[in-house]
Amino acid sequence: MPRCCSGRVGILLYDYVEGLVCENVTVTKSRPDVRVELLKASKLFINDFRSQYTLISSAYKNFIKSCLGAHYVKTGYSPEYLVKAILKYGKVSSKNSVVDLINIIQLRTSIPLAVFDLSKVVLPLAIRCSKPAERFVERRGKATMLTGSEAVLTDAANNLLYVLFSKVSMFYRINNGVKRVLTLAVGVPTLPKYLVINAVTQLKNLFEGFYPEVRCYVVEKGRLLTSQARRT
């Protein structure tokens, strides 16, 4: 596969992105019924989803290495972090009620999901290559200097939101008080598109099951995302 971290990457991944908006969300640090579901997902992964994970994770890792030519440690693959926690501790630790739902679906589907505080995001989004020495602020304020080979997600104000396929900027993370969230699922060309669609559908059903008052809807692709080639 040729290197694609250029003007092509936004076009290449355009059809493999799905977005879900959920409104009237209540974020709590600890919600027992969600924690129970997360524990069930952790146990099910070991018994039912491990072979699926091996296949799907290989596709993402190959894309990062062969297409982007990026350092894996700079990009990562968020379901892998969950799997490492399960293998080491037997479960995934609870974060908050929204992030826990996201992690349940990542364990069920092996598709990386990124969730953002929608009040801080200006649509449409774009996927592009990072710039050499571009600064990205991770959780707890840790700053990482990107190399120019990572694929990143920006909003219409050119704010850097996400390093595909694992790292959300500290400035857009979900905290208590957030009411509107945007979740993004991003696939890769060597995987069927329906896997991404399925992950978003499962997440919508999960949100609506735990939050009857929440309104969730899939964002129309043209409103959600533009390729770098279309942006001026």
Sine and cosine of phi, psi and omega as CSV:
sin_phi,cos_phi,sin_psi,cos_psi,sin_omega,cos_omega
0.00,0.00,0.75,-0.66,-0.04,-1.00
-0.96,0.29,0.39,-0.92,0.09,-1.00
-0.87,0.49,0.72,-0.70,-0.09,-1.00
-0.79,-0.62,0.14,0.99,0.05,-1.00
-0.99,0.15,0.99,0.16,-0.02,-1.00
-0.46,-0.89,-0.41,-0.91,0.05,-1.00
-0.90,0.44,-0.22,0.98,-0.06,-1.00
-0.99,0.17,-0.37,0.93,-0.21,-0.98
-0.90,0.43,-0.60,0.80,0.03,-1.00
-0.91,0.42,-0.61,0.79,0.04,-1.00
-0.94,0.33,-0.67,0.75,-0.06,-1.00
-0.88,0.48,-0.63,0.77,-0.09,-1.00
-0.99,-0.11,-0.08,1.00,-0.12,-0.99
-0.80,0.61,-0.72,0.70,-0.06,-1.00
-0.98,0.18,-0.04,1.00,-0.06,-1.00
-0.93,-0.36,0.37,0.93,-0.01,-1.00
-0.87,-0.50,0.72,-0.70,0.10,-0.99
-0.74,-0.67,0.61,-0.80,-0.02,-1.00
-0.81,-0.59,0.63,-0.78,0.02,-1.00
-0.81,-0.59,0.81,-0.59,0.10,-1.00
-0.97,-0.24,0.73,-0.68,0.11,-0.99
-0.83,-0.56,0.78,-0.62,-0.05,-1.00
-0.91,-0.42,0.42,-0.91,-0.02,-1.00
0.91,0.40,0.61,0.79,0.01,-1.00
-0.99,0.14,0.57,-0.82,0.14,-0.99
-0.90,-0.43,0.91,-0.41,-0.01,-1.00
-1.00,-0.04,0.84,-0.55,0.07,-1.00
-0.82,-0.57,0.51,-0.86,-0.04,-1.00
-0.92,0.39,-0.59,0.81,-0.05,-1.00
-0.62,-0.79,0.85,-0.53,0.07,-1.00
-0.78,-0.63,0.93,-0.36,-0.15,-0.99
-0.83,0.56,-0.67,0.74,-0.04,-1.00
-0.92,0.39,-0.55,0.84,0.06,-1.00
-0.95,0.32,-0.63,0.78,0.04,-1.00
-0.88,0.48,-0.65,0.76,0.04,-1.00
-0.88,0.47,-0.67,0.74,0.01,-1.00
-0.91,0.41,-0.60,0.80,0.04,-1.00
-0.91,0.41,-0.64,0.77,0.04,-1.00
-0.90,0.43,-0.66,0.75,0.05,-1.00
-0.88,0.48,-0.67,0.74,0.02,-1.00
-0.90,0.44,-0.61,0.79,0.03,-1.00
-0.89,0.47,-0.70,0.72,-0.01,-1.00
-0.94,0.35,-0.65,0.76,0.01,-1.00
-0.90,0.44,-0.56,0.83,0.01,-1.00
-0.85,0.53,-0.72,0.69,-0.04,-1.00
-0.88,0.47,-0.63,0.78,-0.10,-0.99
-1.00,0.04,-0.58,0.82,-0.22,-0.97
-0.85,-0.52,-0.47,0.88,-0.21,-0.98
-0.93,-0.37,0.07,1.00,-0.13,-0.99
-0.93,0.37,-0.65,0.76,-0.01,-1.00
-0.93,0.38,-0.61,0.79,0.08,-1.00
-0.87,0.49,-0.69,0.73,0.00,-1.00
-0.87,0.50,-0.69,0.73,-0.03,-1.00
-0.86,0.52,-0.70,0.72,-0.02,-1.00
-0.92,0.40,-0.75,0.66,-0.09,-1.00
-0.95,0.33,-0.66,0.75,0.00,-1.00
-0.89,0.46,-0.56,0.83,0.03,-1.00
-0.89,0.46,-0.61,0.79,0.01,-1.00
-0.90,0.44,-0.67,0.74,0.02,-1.00
-0.93,0.38,-0.69,0.72,-0.02,-1.00
-0.90,0.43,-0.61,0.79,0.05,-1.00
-0.91,0.41,-0.63,0.78,0.03,-1.00
-0.90,0.44,-0.70,0.71,0.00,-1.00
-0.88,0.47,-0.69,0.72,-0.07,-1.00
-0.98,0.20,-0.77,0.64,-0.16,-0.99
-0.99,0.10,-0.62,0.78,-0.07,-1.00
-1.00,0.03,-0.75,0.66,-0.03,-1.00
-0.99,0.13,-0.54,0.84,-0.12,-0.99
0.92,0.38,0.48,0.87,-0.07,-1.00
-1.00,-0.06,0.37,-0.93,0.12,-0.99
-0.96,0.27,0.82,-0.57,-0.08,-1.00
-0.86,0.50,-0.59,0.81,-0.02,-1.00
-0.90,0.44,-0.43,0.90,0.01,-1.00
-0.99,0.14,-0.37,0.93,-0.07,-1.00
-0.95,-0.32,-0.92,0.40,0.00,-1.00
0.98,0.20,0.00,-1.00,-0.06,-1.00
-0.53,-0.85,0.95,-0.30,-0.25,-0.97
-0.84,0.54,-0.62,0.79,0.06,-1.00
-0.85,0.52,-0.48,0.88,0.00,-1.00
-0.89,0.45,-0.61,0.79,0.02,-1.00
-0.89,0.45,-0.61,0.79,0.03,-1.00
-0.92,0.38,-0.67,0.74,0.00,-1.00
-0.89,0.45,-0.66,0.75,0.03,-1.00
-0.88,0.48,-0.62,0.78,0.04,-1.00
-0.90,0.43,-0.66,0.75,0.01,-1.00
-0.90,0.44,-0.71,0.70,-0.03,-1.00
-0.91,0.40,-0.50,0.87,-0.03,-1.00
-1.00,0.02,-0.67,0.74,-0.13,-0.99
-0.91,-0.42,-0.16,0.99,-0.02,-1.00
1.00,0.09,0.02,1.00,-0.02,-1.00
-0.26,-0.97,0.18,-0.98,0.11,-0.99
-0.97,-0.23,0.75,-0.66,-0.01,-1.00
-0.93,0.37,0.59,-0.80,0.05,-1.00
-0.95,0.30,0.67,-0.74,0.04,-1.00
-0.95,-0.30,-0.93,0.37,0.18,-0.98
-0.44,-0.90,0.11,-0.99,-0.18,-0.98
-0.89,0.46,-0.51,0.86,0.01,-1.00
-0.99,0.15,-0.75,0.66,0.00,-1.00
-0.88,0.48,-0.58,0.81,0.04,-1.00
-0.89,0.46,-0.65,0.76,0.05,-1.00
-0.89,0.45,-0.66,0.75,0.04,-1.00
-0.86,0.51,-0.70,0.71,-0.05,-1.00
-0.93,0.37,-0.54,0.84,0.08,-1.00
-0.85,0.52,-0.72,0.69,-0.03,-1.00
-0.94,0.34,-0.58,0.82,0.06,-1.00
-0.89,0.45,-0.62,0.78,0.04,-1.00
-0.94,0.35,-0.60,0.80,-0.02,-1.00
-0.95,0.30,-0.55,0.84,-0.17,-0.99
-0.91,-0.41,-0.34,0.94,-0.10,-1.00
0.91,0.41,0.24,0.97,0.07,-1.00
-1.00,-0.06,0.80,-0.60,0.00,-1.00
-0.93,0.36,0.73,-0.68,0.03,-1.00
-0.87,-0.50,0.60,-0.80,0.08,-1.00
-0.81,-0.59,0.74,-0.67,-0.05,-1.00
-0.87,-0.49,0.67,-0.74,-0.11,-0.99
-0.76,-0.64,0.46,-0.89,0.18,-0.98
-0.96,0.28,0.95,-0.30,-0.13,-0.99
-0.92,0.40,-0.39,0.92,0.00,-1.00
-0.91,0.42,-0.28,0.96,-0.03,-1.00
-0.96,-0.26,-0.02,1.00,-0.11,-0.99
-0.96,-0.29,0.69,-0.72,0.04,-1.00
-0.95,-0.32,0.92,-0.39,0.03,-1.00
-0.99,0.17,0.44,-0.90,0.04,1.00
-0.99,0.11,0.30,-0.95,0.03,-1.00
-1.00,-0.03,0.23,-0.97,0.08,-1.00
-0.57,-0.82,0.57,-0.82,0.13,-0.99
-0.97,-0.24,0.77,-0.64,0.01,-1.00
-0.58,-0.82,0.04,-1.00,0.13,-0.99
-0.99,0.13,0.53,-0.85,0.12,-0.99
-0.92,0.40,0.27,-0.96,0.08,-1.00
-0.98,-0.19,0.56,-0.83,0.04,-1.00
-0.82,0.58,0.76,-0.64,-0.01,-1.00
0.92,0.38,0.29,0.96,0.08,-1.00
-0.93,0.38,0.68,-0.74,-0.10,-0.99
-1.00,-0.07,0.78,-0.62,0.03,-1.00
-0.82,-0.57,0.78,-0.62,-0.05,-1.00
-0.98,-0.18,0.90,-0.43,0.00,-1.00
-1.00,0.02,-0.21,-0.98,0.00,-1.00
-0.89,0.46,0.47,-0.88,-0.02,-1.00
0.87,0.50,0.33,0.94,0.11,-0.99
0.99,0.15,0.16,0.99,0.01,-1.00
-0.94,0.35,0.82,-0.57,-0.01,-1.00
-0.99,-0.10,0.73,-0.68,0.05,-1.00
-0.87,-0.49,0.70,-0.72,0.07,-1.00
-1.00,-0.07,0.88,-0.48,-0.02,-1.00
-0.99,0.17,0.26,-0.97,-0.18,-0.98
-0.96,-0.27,-0.24,0.97,-0.08,-1.00
0.97,-0.22,-0.08,1.00,0.00,-1.00
-0.93,-0.38,-0.10,0.99,0.03,-1.00
-0.99,0.16,0.52,-0.86,0.16,-0.99
-1.00,0.01,0.75,-0.66,-0.04,-1.00
-0.77,-0.64,0.36,-0.93,0.03,-1.00
-0.93,-0.36,0.76,-0.65,0.07,-1.00
-0.82,-0.57,0.33,-0.94,0.09,-1.00
-0.99,-0.15,-0.09,-1.00,-0.09,-1.00
-0.92,0.40,-0.33,0.94,0.07,-1.00
-1.00,-0.02,0.15,0.99,0.00,-1.00
0.91,0.42,0.42,0.91,0.13,-0.99
-0.98,0.22,0.65,-0.76,-0.04,-1.00
-1.00,0.08,0.92,-0.40,-0.12,-0.99
-0.98,-0.18,-0.58,0.81,-0.29,-0.96
-0.38,-0.93,0.69,-0.72,0.21,-0.98
-0.99,-0.17,0.91,-0.41,-0.01,-1.00
-0.90,0.43,0.78,-0.63,0.28,0.96
-0.80,-0.60,0.68,0.73,-0.08,-1.00
-0.42,-0.91,-0.46,0.89,-0.26,-0.97
-0.92,-0.39,0.90,-0.43,0.05,-1.00
-0.99,-0.10,0.70,-0.72,0.03,-1.00
-0.85,0.52,0.62,-0.78,0.03,-1.00
-0.81,0.58,-0.52,0.86,-0.12,-0.99
-0.97,0.25,-0.19,0.98,-0.07,-1.00
-0.85,-0.53,0.19,0.98,-0.03,-1.00
-0.95,0.32,0.30,-0.95,-0.06,-1.00
-1.00,0.01,0.85,-0.52,0.04,-1.00
-0.78,-0.62,0.15,-0.99,0.05,-1.00
-0.83,0.56,0.66,-0.75,0.01,-1.00
0.98,-0.17,-0.29,0.96,0.04,-1.00
-0.94,0.34,0.72,-0.69,-0.04,-1.00
-0.92,-0.40,-0.41,0.91,-0.03,-1.00
-0.80,-0.60,0.82,-0.58,-0.04,-1.00
-0.82,-0.57,0.54,-0.84,0.09,-1.00
-0.89,-0.45,0.83,-0.55,0.08,-1.00
-0.93,-0.36,0.73,-0.68,-0.03,-1.00
-0.89,-0.45,0.74,-0.67,0.15,-0.99
-0.92,-0.40,0.77,-0.63,-0.04,-1.00
-0.82,-0.58,0.85,-0.52,0.07,-1.00
-0.99,-0.11,-0.16,-0.99,0.07,-1.00
-0.73,-0.68,0.40,-0.92,-0.14,-0.99
-0.88,0.47,-0.35,0.94,-0.01,-1.00
-1.00,0.07,0.00,1.00,0.06,-1.00
-0.92,-0.39,0.52,-0.85,0.06,-1.00
-0.89,0.46,0.63,-0.77,-0.03,-1.00
-0.88,0.47,-0.49,0.87,-0.08,-1.00
-0.90,0.44,-0.38,0.93,0.04,-1.00
-0.90,0.43,-0.63,0.78,0.03,-1.00
-0.94,0.34,-0.71,0.71,0.02,-1.00
-0.87,0.50,-0.67,0.74,0.01,-1.00
-0.89,0.46,-0.65,0.76,0.01,-1.00
-0.88,0.47,-0.68,0.73,0.01,-1.00
-0.92,0.38,-0.64,0.77,0.03,-1.00
-0.89,0.45,-0.70,0.72,0.04,-1.00
-0.88,0.47,-0.64,0.76,0.01,-1.00
-0.91,0.42,-0.68,0.73,0.04,-1.00
-0.85,0.53,-0.72,0.69,0.01,-1.00
-0.90,0.45,-0.61,0.79,-0.01,-1.00
-0.93,0.37,-0.71,0.70,0.05,-1.00
-0.84,0.55,-0.75,0.66,-0.08,-1.00
-0.94,0.35,-0.45,0.89,0.06,-1.00
-0.95,0.30,-0.63,0.77,-0.02,-1.00
-1.00,0.02,-0.38,0.92,-0.03,-1.00
-0.78,-0.62,0.99,0.15,-0.02,-1.00
-0.85,0.53,-0.43,0.90,-0.02,-1.00
-0.99,0.14,-0.15,0.99,-0.07,-1.00
-0.99,0.14,0.62,-0.78,0.13,-0.99
-0.95,-0.31,0.88,-0.48,0.01,-1.00
-0.88,-0.47,0.63,-0.78,0.05,-1.00
-0.50,-0.87,0.55,-0.84,0.06,-1.00
-0.98,0.22,0.74,-0.67,-0.04,-1.00
-0.99,0.16,0.75,-0.66,0.05,-1.00
-0.85,0.52,0.73,-0.68,-0.16,-0.99
-0.82,0.58,-0.68,0.73,-0.03,-1.00
-0.90,0.43,-0.48,0.88,0.04,-1.00
-0.99,0.13,-0.50,0.87,-0.07,-1.00
-0.98,0.20,-0.68,0.73,-0.29,-0.96
-0.59,-0.81,0.58,-0.82,0.19,-0.98
-0.78,-0.63,0.48,-0.88,0.10,-1.00
-0.99,0.14,0.36,-0.93,0.03,-1.00
-0.86,0.50,-0.54,0.84,-0.02,-1.00
-0.91,0.42,-0.43,0.90,-0.03,-1.00
-1.00,0.00,-0.21,0.98,-0.07,-1.00
-1.00,0.04,0.67,-0.74,0.04,-1.00
-0.90,-0.44,0.00,0.00,0.00,0.00
